[in-house]
């Protein structure tokens, strides 16, 4: 399960019968403690305070982790006024939390806003938190609007708002309680995954009696739940392998790639990255697409390297086609990829779909955009699509035929070694229909090796 999915509404309102016997945990929270490590917990969002979103330092919340905080008395202020320091992980240091406007709240103070706060205790033991220093918004409590499950940024919210999705209540969680909570939360999250897998399997009429017994026992351990998930995944994958073929390809995008067209505006939260581009967000940039809908983009003041990707575990083995629209403002060295296979992006800043085929042999697939060279400072991706062709002899033959169709032709022996071209032509002309799976895989390995050697020559 992708732990970056911040679907607050779903986590709060989950009420389907399948999940009824499992109760979502809540951390123990209490009073403000000065000069000691704690975590700020938004009670209604069931989420912890941290820096995320823009620059990875926008004041936000997450269901999966929180930043360590220290609440201290604000120097030169009355007793009830405090500052909040937080552990900005992207910078490896403690900074003040500050606000420069109602919608500009950040975790890395640099002499550019108000760092003073007031915690107002409520009758239910929670706190409303107010910024002290922004005169026009001093009565606006800190909180989150849950009307959009993908929005995790915090704001100073209008106290006169009658919206039932604006949640401003906070609790103070101490480190030991935080650790205890996440042990329980991990168990609960895995149980929810198992429940979803059981539902999926039953939709395919797969017998999952043993897994249901684990799920129905709320005393099951995390190891038992994970083992049950693995067992159900194996059954589902075998079913899907038998279902798909080159004649009956399966579009499985929705099952495995979250927010594939980015219209949910979740991209920066659920697509992982290895680069450190300053801006990493979904948005619409005029002129980059035929219609200016959401897409995921990364920008940095200077060129950068790294990947933007989705890592998929427990996927059926076999042949896949991955398509991704991509754009860049740099030169060469930008690739749409799926596992070890890739295709170069060559159309500059015009968002263009690129397709690559790949093989999965260990139930793991990684797809995305790779920048191995530092030649771009802006990239954009959109409209990911994943098609499964099965795990049969015909599937592998289809993959190799597709690779051959897209492979370059070598007629000029002055440019390459004649012996290599002859081996290359021999593979291209082979009768794949007479080969078994292992023989086709061997041909694929030979084809890739010779293709790479020819490209080097």
C-alpha positions in Angstrom: 0.0 0.0 0.0 1.4 3.4 -0.9 1.9 5.2 2.4 2.0 8.6 0.8 -1.7 8.6 0.0 -3.3 11.2 2.2 -7.0 10.4 1.8 -8.3 11.9 5.0 -11.9 11.7 4.3 -11.7 8.1 3.4 -9.7 7.3 6.6 -12.2 9.1 8.7 -15.5 7.9 7.1 -14.6 4.3 6.3 -17.8 2.4 7.1 -18.2 -0.4 4.6 -19.2 -3.7 6.3 -15.8 -5.3 5.3 -14.0 -2.9 7.6 -16.6 -2.7 10.4 -14.8 -5.0 12.9 -11.5 -3.0 12.9 -11.4 0.3 14.7 -9.0 3.0 13.6 -6.6 3.9 16.4 -6.2 7.4 17.8 -3.1 8.6 19.7 -3.2 9.7 23.3 -3.0 13.4 23.5 -2.8 15.9 26.3 -1.8 19.3 27.5 0.8 21.7 26.1 4.2 21.0 27.6 6.9 23.6 27.3 10.5 23.0 26.3 10.0 19.3 25.6 9.7 17.3 22.4 6.1 16.6 21.2 4.0 16.2 18.1 1.1 18.4 17.0 -1.9 16.2 16.1 -5.0 17.4 14.2 -7.7 15.5 15.9 -10.4 15.5 13.2 -8.0 14.9 10.3 -6.3 12.1 12.3 -3.0 13.6 11.0 0.2 15.1 12.3 1.9 18.4 11.6 4.9 18.6 9.3 6.4 20.3 6.3 5.4 19.1 2.9 3.9 20.2 -0.5 5.7 23.3 -1.9 9.4 23.2 -1.3 8.6 20.4 1.2 8.3 23.1 3.8 4.7 24.3 3.5 3.0 23.8 6.9 0.9 20.7 6.3 -0.4 17.4 7.9 0.2 13.8 7.2 -1.5 10.6 8.3 1.8 8.8 8.1 4.3 10.8 10.1 4.9 14.1 11.9 7.7 16.5 12.7 9.1 16.7 16.2 8.2 20.0 17.7 9.3 22.0 20.8 6.9 24.6 22.2 8.7 27.5 24.0 7.7 30.7 25.7 8.1 33.6 23.2 10.8 35.9 24.4 9.6 39.3 25.6 5.9 38.3 25.2 3.2 37.5 27.8 3.1 34.1 29.4 0.5 32.6 27.0 2.4 33.5 23.8 4.8 30.8 22.5 6.9 29.8 19.6 6.9 26.4 17.9 10.1 24.9 16.6 9.9 21.9 14.3 12.4 19.4 12.9 12.6 20.3 9.3 13.8 17.0 7.9 14.7 18.4 4.5 17.2 20.8 6.1 18.3 18.7 9.1 17.7 21.4 11.7 15.1 22.9 13.9 13.2 26.0 12.6 10.4 28.2 13.8 6.9 27.7 12.4 5.7 31.0 11.0 2.9 32.7 9.1 3.2 35.6 6.7 -0.5 35.6 5.7 -3.7 33.6 6.1 -2.5 31.1 3.4 1.3 31.4 3.8 2.3 29.1 6.6 5.8 27.5 6.7 8.0 25.4 8.8 11.4 27.0 8.1 11.4 30.6 9.5 13.9 32.9 7.9 13.1 36.4 9.3 10.0 36.7 7.1 6.8 36.3 9.1 5.3 36.0 12.6 6.6 33.1 14.7 4.4 33.8 17.8 1.4 31.5 18.6 -1.2 31.0 21.2 -2.7 27.7 22.3 -6.3 28.1 23.5 -7.6 25.1 25.4 -11.1 23.9 24.7 -13.6 22.2 27.0 -13.0 18.8 25.3 -9.2 19.0 26.0 -8.1 20.0 22.5 -6.6 23.3 21.5 -7.2 26.0 19.0 -3.9 27.5 17.8 -3.8 31.1 16.7 -1.0 33.1 15.2 -0.1 36.3 17.1 1.3 39.0 14.9 -1.0 39.0 11.9 -3.4 41.6 13.1 -6.1 40.9 10.5 -6.0 37.1 11.2 -5.3 36.8 14.9 -8.7 35.3 15.5 -8.3 32.7 12.7 -7.4 29.3 14.1 -4.8 27.0 12.4 -6.4 24.1 10.6 -7.2 22.1 7.5 -10.1 21.9 5.1 -11.0 18.2 4.5 -13.4 18.9 1.6 -10.6 17.8 -0.8 -8.9 14.6 0.3 -5.7 15.4 -1.5 -5.2 18.8 0.1 -2.9 18.7 3.1 -1.8 22.3 3.5 -2.7 24.2 6.7 -4.4 27.6 6.7 -5.6 30.2 9.2 -9.3 29.5 8.9 -12.1 32.1 9.1 -13.8 31.5 12.5 -17.2 32.5 11.0 -17.0 29.7 8.4 -19.9 27.2 8.8 -18.1 24.5 6.8 -18.2 21.1 8.4 -15.0 20.1 6.6 -12.8 22.8 8.2 -11.0 21.2 11.2 -9.1 23.3 13.7 -8.8 21.1 16.8 -5.3 20.0 17.9 -3.8 17.7 20.5 -0.3 17.4 21.9 1.2 13.9 21.5 4.3 12.9 23.4 7.0 10.8 21.7 6.2 7.5 23.5 2.5 7.9 22.7 3.4 8.8 19.1 5.5 5.6 18.7 2.8 3.4 20.3 0.1 4.9 18.0 2.1 4.2 14.8 2.5 0.5 15.8 -1.3 0.3 16.1 -1.8 2.4 13.0 0.4 0.2 10.9 -1.6 -2.9 12.0 -4.8 -1.1 11.2 -3.6 0.1 7.8 -2.4 -3.4 6.9 -5.8 -4.8 8.0 -7.5 -2.4 5.7 -5.3 -3.5 2.8 -6.1 -7.1 3.5 -9.8 -6.3 3.6 -9.5 -4.6 0.2 -7.6 -7.5 -1.2 -10.2 -10.0 0.0 -12.9 -7.9 -1.7 -11.0 -7.8 -4.9 -10.4 -11.6 -4.8 -14.0 -12.4 -4.1 -15.0 -10.2 -7.1 -13.0 -12.7 -9.1 -14.7 -15.6 -7.4 -11.4 -16.6 -5.8 -11.6 -18.7 -2.6 -9.8 -16.7 0.2 -11.2 -18.5 3.2 -7.9 -18.6 5.1 -7.3 -14.9 4.6 -10.8 -14.1 5.8 -10.1 -16.0 9.0 -7.0 -13.8 9.6 -9.0 -10.7 8.8 -12.0 -11.6 11.0 -9.7 -12.1 14.0 -8.9 -8.6 15.3 -6.2 -10.2 17.5 -4.2 -11.2 14.4 -0.6 -10.0 14.4 0.9 -7.7 11.8 3.0 -10.6 10.5 -0.1 -12.8 10.1 -1.9 -10.0 8.2 1.1 -9.4 5.9 1.4 -13.1 5.2 -2.4 -13.2 4.4 -2.0 -10.2 2.0 0.9 -12.0 0.3 -1.2 -15.1 -0.1 -4.2 -13.3 -1.6 -1.9 -11.3 -3.9 -0.5 -14.5 -5.2 -4.0 -15.8 -6.0 -5.1 -12.6 -7.6 -1.9 -12.4 -9.7 -2.4 -15.9 -11.0 -6.0 -15.1 -11.9 -4.9 -12.0 -13.8 -2.1 -13.8 -15.6 -4.6 -16.3 -16.9 -7.0 -13.6 -17.9 -4.7 -11.3 -19.9 -3.1 -12.0 -23.3 -2.0 -10.1 -26.4 -5.5 -10.7 -27.8 -7.1 -9.7 -24.5 -4.9 -7.0 -23.0 -6.0 -5.6 -19.6 -5.9 -1.9 -18.8 -4.8 -2.0 -15.1 -3.9 1.7 -14.7 -6.5 2.4 -12.1 -5.5 -0.6 -10.0 -1.8 0.3 -9.7 -1.0 3.9 -10.6 -2.6 6.5 -8.3 -3.9 9.7 -9.8 -2.6 8.6 -13.2 -4.1 11.6 -15.1 -3.4 13.9 -12.1 -6.9 15.3 -12.2 -7.3 14.5 -8.5 -4.4 16.9 -7.9 -2.6 14.3 -5.8 0.5 13.8 -7.9 3.1 15.3 -5.7 1.8 13.3 -2.8 1.7 9.9 -4.4 4.4 9.9 -7.1 7.8 9.4 -5.5 11.0 11.2 -6.6 14.8 11.0 -6.1 15.5 14.5 -7.3 15.3 17.6 -5.1 13.6 20.1 -7.4 12.5 23.1 -5.5 9.0 23.1 -7.0 7.2 19.7 -7.2 3.5 20.0 -7.6 0.5 19.4 -9.8 -0.8 22.4 -11.8 -1.6 23.7 -15.2 0.8 25.7 -17.3 -0.7 27.4 -20.3 0.8 26.2 -23.6 2.2 23.0 -22.2 -0.9 21.0 -23.1 -3.7 21.0 -25.5 -6.1 21.5 -22.6 -4.7 23.1 -19.4 -5.8 20.5 -17.0 -3.7 19.2 -14.1 -0.3 17.6 -14.7 2.7 17.0 -12.4 5.7 19.2 -12.9 9.1 19.8 -11.2 11.2 23.0 -11.5 14.5 24.0 -10.0 16.6 27.2 -10.4 19.3 25.0 -12.0 19.4 21.7 -13.9 18.9 18.6 -11.8 19.0 14.8 -12.1 16.8 12.1 -10.7 13.6 10.1 -11.1 9.8 10.8 -10.8 8.2 7.4 -10.4 5.7 5.0 -9.0 7.0 1.7 -7.5 4.5 -1.1 -7.7 4.8 -4.3 -5.7 2.8 -7.5 -5.9 2.0 -7.1 -9.6 1.5 -10.1 -11.9 4.6 -11.3 -13.8 4.6 -10.9 -17.5 4.6 -8.3 -20.3 3.6 -4.6 -19.8 3.1 -1.6 -21.9 3.6 1.7 -20.1 2.6 5.0 -21.6 3.4 8.5 -20.1 3.0 11.9 -21.6 6.2 13.9 -20.9 7.8 17.3 -21.6 11.1 19.0 -20.7 12.8 22.3 -21.3 16.3 20.8 -21.7 18.3 18.8 -24.2 18.6 15.0 -24.5 18.9 12.6 -21.6 15.3 12.4 -20.4 13.6 9.1 -20.5 10.2 7.5 -19.9 11.0 4.2 -18.4 9.5 0.9 -17.1 11.9 -1.2 -15.1 15.1 -1.5 -17.2 13.4 -0.4 -20.5 13.1 3.2 -21.6 12.4 5.5 -24.5 14.0 9.0 -24.9 11.8 12.1 -24.7 12.6 14.1 -27.8 9.8 16.6 -28.2 10.9 19.3 -25.8 8.3 21.3 -24.0 5.4 19.9 -26.0 3.6 17.3 -23.8 3.8 14.1 -25.9 2.9 10.5 -25.1 5.8 7.9 -25.0 5.3 4.2 -24.8 7.7 1.5 -23.6 7.3 -2.2 -23.2 8.9 -4.2 -20.3 9.0 -7.6 -18.6 8.2 -8.3 -15.0 9.7 -11.4 -13.5 9.7 -10.7 -9.8 6.2 -9.2 -9.2 7.8 -5.7 -9.0 7.5 -2.8 -11.5 8.8 0.7 -11.4 7.6 3.3 -14.0 8.2 7.0 -14.5 10.5 9.6 -15.9 14.3 9.5 -15.4 16.8 12.4 -15.8 20.2 10.7 -15.6 21.9 13.8 -17.1 21.8 17.3 -15.6 20.4 19.1 -18.7 16.9 20.1 -17.6 15.5 22.3 -14.9 11.8 21.7 -15.7 9.9 18.6 -16.5 6.2 17.7 -16.8 4.3 14.4 -16.9 0.7 13.5 -17.5 -1.7 10.7 -18.4 0.1 7.5 -17.3 -1.3 4.3 -18.6 -0.4 0.7 -17.8 -1.5 -2.3 -20.0 -1.0 -5.9 -19.1 -0.5 -8.6 -21.8 -0.2 -11.6 -19.7 2.5 -14.2 -18.8 2.3 -16.7 -21.6 4.5 -17.7 -24.6 2.4 -15.5 -26.7 2.9 -12.6 -24.3 6.6 -12.7 -24.5 6.6 -13.2 -28.3 4.4 -10.1 -28.5 6.9 -8.1 -26.4 9.8 -9.1 -28.6 7.8 -8.4 -31.8 6.9 -5.0 -30.5 10.5 -4.3 -29.6 11.6 -5.4 -33.1 9.0 -3.2 -34.7 10.5 -0.2 -32.9 14.1 -1.1 -33.3 16.4 0.8 -35.7 17.4 -0.8 -39.0 21.1 -1.1 -39.9 21.9 -1.2 -43.6 25.1 0.8 -43.6 27.9 -1.6 -42.4 30.4 1.3 -42.5 28.7 2.6 -39.3 28.5 -0.6 -37.4 30.2 -4.0 -37.2 28.9 -6.4 -39.9 28.9 -9.4 -37.5 26.7 -7.7 -35.0 24.2 -6.6 -37.7 24.0 -10.2 -38.9 23.2 -11.5 -35.4 20.7 -8.7 -35.0 19.0 -9.6 -38.3 19.0 -13.3 -37.3 17.0 -12.5 -34.1 14.6 -10.2 -35.9 13.8 -12.9 -38.5 13.5 -15.8 -36.0 10.2 -17.8 -35.9 9.0 -16.9 -32.4 5.8 -19.0 -32.7 7.9 -22.2 -32.6 9.7 -21.2 -29.4 8.7 -21.8 -25.7 8.8 -19.1 -23.1 12.4 -19.8 -22.0 13.6 -19.7 -25.6 11.8 -16.4 -26.2 13.3 -14.9 -23.0 16.8 -16.0 -24.2 16.1 -14.3 -27.6 15.0 -11.1 -25.7 18.3 -11.1 -23.7 20.3 -11.5 -27.0 18.3 -8.8 -28.7 18.8 -6.3 -25.9 22.5 -7.0 -25.7 23.1 -6.7 -29.4 20.9 -3.6 -29.7 22.9 -1.9 -26.9 26.2 -2.9 -28.5 25.1 -1.6 -31.9 24.0 1.7 -30.3 27.5 2.1 -28.8 29.0 1.5 -32.2 
